[in-house]
Amino acid sequence: MRFIYECCDCHEVFETDEVFYQCPSCAQKNDGTAFPLGNVIVKLNEEDLAKLKEQEHVSMYDFFPYPVPDKDVYPVGGTPIARPKRLAAKYGLKNLFCKLDSALPSGSFKDRASQLIAAQAIAHKQHRIALASTGNAGAAMSCAGAAYGLEIILFVPATAPVNKLMQSVLYGATVVPVKGSYDDAFALSIAYTKQFGGINRNTAYNPMTIEGKKSVSIELFEQLGRKVPDVVYVSVGDGCIYAGVYKGFYDLKQAGLIDKIPHIVCAQSKQSNAISRAWKTGDFSNLEKATTRADSISVESPANGRMAVRYIQESDGWATEVDDSEILEAQLELAKEAGIFVEPAAACAWAALKADHTMLAERFGSDVDVCVLLTGSGFKDMAVFTGKVSIPEAIENSKEAVIKRFEN
């Protein structure tokens, strides 16, 4: 599909067939103290979008700026919808469902962006992709790299969860731990691309990451019988997934397939709430320190914070903050009462819904259609349970031992 780029901040339009990252005039104003300026939005051709209304069904690939080759090599999409009846009854929301993107190939939502970045690299005849990650994006890009035969250079904070880093190593990526934060790894990965070339996959810096992530909204549209939810909850760190969810619904509306964009809720930890704070106060300065245990959404300078705040406003959404303790409780609740095992970052969206459930019923009624996007498997970070959950002691191999174990 034909497309152009538009700066999120100054709205300057760029038309180019080359790989394009940021608005040069806005990006040069960045001094590292506030959310970055200069991220660009991919604007799809209106005539091409209009043709999609004539189709009986659409897929995410109909809305992509680049064709995805050999889709079955790295099968992204088609993740299930779970309707947790016990939790729906518990919180008085009849039409509650969860989108399980933990079922994607590498175990997280980040596969959606990585698939399109791989397609971008192949289209431009590039074989090396660099990025920074706390784990999930790196694992996803490494997975795509293994599938397509691309070289992946991954910069990670040395403190990132071992399970996630091991994934990338097993997929064959070159992993470079950094003695610093995610933001430090982000800057080094951009420096690498400028020095050695290739494609940079960094979230939001490369606008195709948002275009890949928008696929979840288009998929939901078809899965729900060509309609969309009233409210969608999204865990937010750097704001890129939030922007992707919005962009998918926006493109559906531009194509004339839906009449309105859902209310999209920005769920954040109180220990990493830069975007929520910016939406509430207009303060786009960086956090002094993000300390949330939900590492995938622990961000001090949100790479796509300005666009996320804009889209919260445009979707008539809001931001809900929860404590880390609420996130960990939500993680256990999903597992024990719905059979859904997600990592803490994903559980943040469920914790936010729990915090909002009374308001949702009062504002929209108990029949409101609510989707909670669950973005990563709980197997990504098992260390979070250390000291909280333990395996019971073994019993003797005898009937008497079984009776003794359960008689009380």
Secondary structure by P-SEA (a helix, b strand, c coil): ccbbbbbccccccccccccccccaaaaaaccccccccbbbbbbccaaaaaaaaacccccccccccccccccccccccbbbbbbaaaaaaaacccbbbbbccccccccccaaaaaaaaaaaaaaacccbbbbccccaaaaaaaaaaaaabbbbbbbbcccccaaaaaaaaaaccbbbbbcccaaaaaaaaaaaaaacccccccccccaaaaaaaaaaaaaaaaaaccccccbbbbbbccaaaaaaaaaaaaaaaaaccccccccccbbbbccccaaaaaaacccccccccccccccccccccccaaaaaaaaaaaaccbbbbbcaaaaaaaaaaaaaccccccccccaaaaaaaaacaaaaaaaccccbbbbbbbccccccccccccccccccccccccaaaaaaaccc
